[in-house]
């Protein structure tokens, strides 16, 4: 697997804040393994940016992709 690269996040905009809280609300009730699968699927489908995936993985203490 490749190395995880952390990029500094820009100041949040209203749209990015809404996206974050929407994804967090959708995924927070899932068990950890399902959260990870959902994040990977959404990222590969282009629905969420890598920085958000990385942040949520850290927030929920999931293993790195």
C-alpha angles and dihedrals in degrees: 000000000000127000117268111244117204115209123192112254121235120237107287119259125205090257095049091047090052091049091050095049092044093054093041091052093047095049105033095084094053122095113259096258092051091047090055092048091048092049092050092047093048092048094048089048090054094244097122133026123249092245091060092048090051093047094049092046089054092043092054094036093237122161115267119264 
